């Protein structure tokens, strides 16, 4: 084989060799140095010398060479060299019966994509079963992105489908590419589907993704999609069933879209169109699966009869708007010499919840080991007996973990949970639920005590996630550039409305960057919707917007106090 002459190549052989170093070990160490220095030319020279010497290359050697080729193919001065030698090295690898692994396939797929050959890149992925290795997201990316860039939409969809079969989940960059190719090829229903996949995958979208979304809604094809006469009742029912924030029934309305960049006020009202954003919950099916998962895990770890008895009791007493983690509140800030379980703190929370929910008692879950000490004090005894008489208190049995009880009750009854427990313990990790964090954000009420008063911090008045309204409008939160910009009050949203589907606001605020189908429109007078307008939560609570933040201070009765927790994208040279 004729070797390639590379001028000005850094000399590796000038380095002092160790005594008794074999040609194989010398090749290995020199190749490692080339990889470290990202030196493709020297690595190719080493490879060709090794072939002349008849050295036997292993998987690691081939992977290091393929890695260098794929890593330098974006350099215009090295692209031809990387492509020519990359495919030759891969063919040599296969002819020597050295099985490629996922890193090998990923590197060659990137070379194929650099040539614009998405079919070859995808073919490599589909052949991986022969080598007993499974693809990862990075393995699919070259074919997917190549097809999207070449506007080969159907082939891109085939790649996504194959990913689903193999259990590989797409992330924002892949969804953005699929949305873009769908928009550019005029596939409106596909765009709609990928917007919902984005909604389900990310909380806020990157600025490059935002440009693709703006591009779609500013296009002529976008004005053609949708129905003028949608069934209002059917849409409302779908929104309710889905937990709020989306219906998933398709485009609503016809004609032009109005695209703006705007902020959202503290009450969740968009300053661009005046529409009220909502708190997004998990949907009905997810809620039922979540409740079943909690119950199944509880019965594995609790006395089955005890937990079953609680389930039966809860079915008969399910009219609660708040579930209270009694131990968490009673032991709050009690780690001092005379500290113990504070009934006064628990009583203050119970009374606040009673008043807040229109004179409805919450359910307090407490382990029965607390009961004897509570009954020793006459004033506490009277209070506890009153709670028991009114069905406020459920005592979990000896040997139980009360966490399972209050969590199950909050999920099953679909109400709010009052606790400062971050639910990071191993028992919550067992749930392994992708929607657990969404559920916590929507249902957890935190609290503080200060100067004898309790303050409740209710869930946010709206969810900072992509939302699709009953009127067919869209609101998309844009990811901040830095941590300093991550405050929700300063977050920029993409506000997308359709005059044919919802009445446009009479006035547009001056702090909005607006465009109608992509064309700037002048700033108009600012409107600032009232923050005190009342809203109704899905659990039936009716209160003003301010009440979603902190309650008024509620005094504690001092006399009742007792003592007593991305992904790696580039393949490494060997894995």
N, C-alpha and C positions, 0 to 999 in steps of 0.2 A: 504493500500500500504506500502511495506517495504521500509524504507528510506535507502539511500546509506551512508555508513560511510566513511568520507574523513579525513584521518589523517592530522595533522598539518594545519587544515583549520583556517585561520584568524577568530577570534571571532568577529561577528558583534553584538551579543546580549550583549556583554560587554559594548557597547556604551550606554551612558545614554539616556533613553527614555524620550520623552516629555510626560508630564502629559496629560491624556485623549486621547492619540493616539489610534485610532482604529486598529484592526489587518490589515485591508486593507491598511490604510495609512502607517503603519509600514512596511508592505511588499513592498509597493511602494518605500518608501525612501531607504530601504535596497537594493532593486534590482537596484535602480539608482546608489547606491554606487558601487555595483558589476560591473555594466556596465562601470562606470568611471574608475575602477581599472582593467578592463578586467579580472575579477575573475570568471571564469566559474564554478569551483568547489563549491564556496560559493553560486552562483546563482542557481545551480542545487539543492543544499540542501534547499535553500529558497523555490524553486518551489515545491519540494516534501512535505515540511512542509505545504505550502499553500494548497495543494491538500488534505492532511489529515485534515486540518482545514475547508475544504469546502469553501474556499474563491473563489469568482467569479473573474476570470482574464479577463481583457479587451484586446483590440488589442495592446495597448502600451506595456503591460506586455509580451504578447507573442512575440512581435517584439523584445523586449530587450533580451529575452532569445534566440531567433533564431539568433539574431545578434551576441551574444557572442559565440554561437556554430559555426557559419560560420567564425567568426573572429579568432577562435583558432584551427580550423581544420587542419591548416598547421603545428601545433606543434605536433610532433610525440608522445609526452607523453600524449597529450590530444585528439588525433584524434578519438580513439575508443569511448571515453566518449562523444565527440561532436557529432559524427554521431548517436550513439544509442539514446541519449536524444534529439537531434535535430529533427529527424523524429517523435519521440514519442510526442514531444511538438507540432509539426505541426498537427499531427493527432488529438490531444486533442483540438487544436484551431478549427479545422473544425467540430469536434463532438459537440462542444459547440456553433456552429452556429456563430462563430466570423469570419467575412469575412477577408481574408488576403488582404493586399494592395501590392503595387509594392515592397516595402521594404521586406515584408514577403516572397514573391515569390523569390526575388533575393537571399535572405539568404538561403532558402531551395535549390534553384538551385545550389548554390555554394557547399552545402553539397553533393548533388547528383553527381556533377562533381568530387568532392574529392574522391568519390567511383568509379569513372570511368563510371558512368551511365549517359551519355549524353542524352539518350532517355527520361529518367525521367525528366531531367532538361528542355529539350525542350518541353515535354508534359505540364509541369507547365506553361510555357510561353503561349502556345497555349490555355490553359484553363482560362487565365486571364479575358477573356470577361465575364465569368460567375459572376465575382466579380465586374464588372463595373470599372476595372482599366486597364490602358494601360502600355505596357512594355517600358522600356528605354534601352539604349545601354548596361548598366551594367546588365540588366536582361537577355539579350541574351548571354553575354560573357561566362558564365559557359558552356552552351551547345556547343557554337561555338568552344571554345578553347578545350573542351573535345574531340569533334569529330576530330578536327585537330590533336591533340596529338595522338589519336588512329588511325590516317590515314583513317578515315571514310569520305573521301572527298565528296561523294554525299550527305551525311547527313549534312555536313558543308555548302554545297551550298544551301541546302533546308532552313537552318537557315538564311543565307544571303538573300534569296529570301523572306522569311517571314518578315524580317526586312524592306525590300523595300516596301512591301505591307502596313506595319504599319507606314511607314514614318520615320523610324529610320535609320540614316546615319552611315555607318561604318567609323572608323578612322584608323590611321596608324597601330596600334597594331593588329586590326582585319584583315586588308588587308594583313599585313605581315604574319599572321597565315594562311590565305587562300592561299597566294602565296606559302608558304612553303609546305603545304599539297599537292598543285597542282604539285609542282616541284618533291616532293618525290614520288608521284604516277604517274609521267610521263605524266601529262596532259599539254602539251605544249601550246595549245590554251588558256587554263585557265590562265596559267602563263602570257601570253601575255595580256590578258584582265585585270588581276590584276595589271600589271605594268602600264597600262593606267589609272586604277582607282587611283593608287598611284599618278601618274602624275597630275591627276585632283584634288587631295585632299590635297597634301602637297607640300611645296616649296622645302624642302630638307628632306632627310630620315635619320632616326636614325641608329646608327652603327649595332644594332642587325638586322634591316631590310636589311642593306647592305650585311650582311653575308648570308642571305637567297638568295638574288639576285646573289651574287657571287657563291653560291652553285649550283644554277640552271644553270648558264652559264658555269660552270665547269663540268657539268654532261654529261654522254653519250647521254642521251635523247635530250639534248639541241642541240647537233651537228646534229641531224636527222631532226629537224623541219625547215620549210622554203622552198622557191622555188628559184632555181638558176636563172631562167629567169623571172624577174618581168617586168611589163609594166612600163617603165620609165615615159612616159607621164602621165599615170594614177596616179602614185605615186606623181609626181610633182603637178598635179592638186589637189589632196587630201590635200597635205601640204598647198597649197595656200588657199584652201577653209577653212581649219581648223585654219587659222591664223598664220601658221608657227610653226615649232618645233615638229610636229608629223603628221603621215599620217593615222595610225590606220588600215592599210590594211593587217597586218599579218607579220610574219617573212620573211625577205629577205635573200637569199643566202642559202648555205648548208655548213656543215662541222664545223670545230672547231671555237670557239670564242676566241678572245684574250682579256683578262681582265687585266686592269691596274688601278692603282691609280695615278692621275695626277692633276696638277693645270691648270687653264685657265688664259691666259694673259688678259691684260686690253682691248684688242680689241675683246675678245671673242674666241680666237683660242685655242683649246686644245693642251697642250704641250705633251700629250701622243700620239696622232695620227695625229695632225695637222689639224683636221677638224674645220671648222668655226661654232660656236654656233650662234643662231639667237635670235632676240627679238621676243618673243611669244605674239601674239595678241589674242583677243577673236575671235571665228570663225564667219563665215558669218551669221549663224542663230542667234547666240547670239547678234551680232551687230544689226541685224534687230529688234530683240525683245527689245534691249536696246533703240534704236531710237524710237520705238513705245511707250515704257514706258515713256520716257521723254516727248514725244509729248502729250500723254494722261494726264499726270500730269500737264503739262503746260496749256493745254486747260481747265482743271478744275479750275485753279487759275488765268489765264489770260483772257482777252477779247478774246473769241474764234476767232472772225473774224481777230483780229490783228495777232495772232499766225499763223492762216491759211494763211494769206497774206505773212508772212515771209517764211513759208514752200514753197509756190508757187514761191516766189522770189529765194529761195535757189535752187530749182530744175533747174532754168534757169541760175544760176550763181554758179555752183558747182565745178568749176575748181580752188580750193584753196588747198594749201599745209599747210597753217597755219591759225588758227583762233585766234584772239587776244582779250583778256578780257581788253578792253580799260580802264575801271574805275580802275581796279586793278593796272595797270601800271601807269596811270596818277596820282594816289593818293599814290604811293609808297613812303614811308618815307617823307610825307608832313605834318606830325603832329607837326609842329612848328608854331611860331607866324605868320610869313608871308607865311606859306605854303598854297597851293591850288592845283588845278588840273594842273599837269605839262605836257604841250603839248610837250615840248622838250624831255621828257623821252619817251613818246609814239612815237614820230617821230623817235627817235634813234632806237627803237625796230622795227618799220615798215621798216626802211631802211636796217637794218641788215638782216631781214627776206627776203626782196626783193633781196638783193645781194646773200644771202645763197641759195635761191631757183632758181637761174638762171634767175633773172629779172622777177619774177612773184610776183604780189602784194598779200599780205595777206588780210584777211577780219577782219576789226576791228569792234567789236560790242560795242556800246556805247549808254547809255540812252539819249533821246533827251533833258532832262533837262540841259545837259551840253552845248548844242548848243548855246544859247544866249550869255553866257559869252565868249565862244570861238570866236564868230563872232565880238565881241566888239574890239578886238585887230587886227589891220590891217594885221600884219604878220601872226597871227594865222588864221585869216579869209582866207587868200590866201591859206594856207596849207590845211585847212579843205575843202575848195571848190575844191582844187586839188584832195583830197582823194575822195570826193563825185563824181567828174567827172570820176574818174578812177574806180569807184565801189569798193573802198577800205573800205568805211565806211557804216555801217548799223546802223541807229538810231532807237532804240526801242521806242515805243510810250509811251505817258503819262500813268502812272498807272501800267506800266509793270515792271517785274523783269528781268533785262537783263541776269541774270544767266541762265535762261531757254533757252534763244536764243543762247548764245555762246556754251553751252553744247550740245544742239541739233545739231547745225551746225557741231561741231567737230565729233560727233558720226555719223551723217548722211553722211557727206562727207568723213569720215574715214581718217582724217588728224590730224595734231598736234595742240594742244591747248596751247597757251602761257599765263600762269597765275601762280601766287604764291598762289592762293586760294587753300587751302587744301581740299575743298569740303566736309567739315564735318558738315555743317549747316543742319538744319532740312529738307530743301527741298531735299538735297541729300540722307538723311536717308530714305526719302519716297520711294526712288527707291528700296531699299532692295535687291540689286543685288549682288549675290555671285561673279560675275565677274567684279564688279565696280573697285575694287582695281587693278586687272590685267589690265583693260583698262587704268586706270590712269598711271600706271607704263610705259605703252607702248606709251601713247599719250601726257602726260603732259610735257611741257617745262617750266622750272623755269628760273628766271633771277635775276641778281643783278646789282646795279649801284655803281661805285666807282671812285672817282677822274675824274668825267665827262665822264666815259665810261660805256658801257653796256656789260655785259657778259651773254650769254645764256647757260643754262645747259640743254643739250639735254637728252632725255631718255637714259638709259644704252645701251651700244652697244650690249648686249646680256641679256637674261633672265636667272636668276639663278634658273632654274626649270628643272625637268626631260625632256630630249629632245630625240626624235627619228628622225634620219635623213632620207633623201631620199635614202641613201645607206643602210639603215637598222641598222646602228650603234646606240648605246645608250650612253647617258651621264647623270649620276645621281649625283646631288650635295649631299654631306654628311653633315649632321647637325653638327655644331661646339659643342665642349664640354662646352665652356664658351663664355661669351660676348667678351672676349679678342681675340677670334679666329674667330669672325663673319665677319671680313673683307673679301670681295670677293677675293681679291688678294691672300689671304692665304688659301682659302677654298680648301679642297680636293674633287675631283670628282672621280667617278667610270667611267672609259672609257672602253666601250665594243664594239669591232669591229669584223668584220668577213672578213678575207682575200678573201674569195670567192665572197663577195659582194662589197667590196671597197678595193682599193689598200692600202696595209699597208705602213706606213711611212718608208723611208729608214733608218732613225735613230730614236732612242728612247732616250729622255733626261735622264740624270743621276739622276734627282730628282724625278723619277717615280718609285713607287713600282709596279713591273710588275709580272703578272702570265699568263701563257697560259693554259687555262682549269685548273687553280688552281695550276700549278707548277711554281715555281719561275724561272725567266730568268734573266741573268746577265745584269747589267747596261751597256748601250751602250753610244755612243757619244751623247751629248746634241744638240738639235736643238731648235732654237728660231725663229719662224716664224716672219717675218717683221710686225711691228705694223702699218706701213704706207700703207699696202695694202688696196686698196679701196674696199668698200662694198656698196651695193645698198639696201636701205630700201624699205619696201613694199609700201610706198607712193610715190616712184619714185625719192627720193632724192639720188643723187650720191655724196658721199663725202668721205674723208679719215677717218680712224678710229679715229684719234685724234679729228676730228670735232664733234664727239658725246659727247665730254666732255664740253669744253668751247670754245666760239668763240674768235676770236681776238678782242681786244678792239676797240670799235667804238665811236668816239667823239660825244658829245652832243652839239648841237647848243644852246649856252646859251641865245642867243637873243630871242628865242621863248618861254622862260619860262614864265608862268603866275601864279598869285597867286589866289587867290580867296577864319579765327578756327581747364582649361579643366574640364573641366567637373568634376563634383563630381562623383567619382567612387564608393566609399564604401557607402552602405546604412547605414543611422543612425539608432539607435534603434527604431525610431518611424516613419520615413518617407523615 
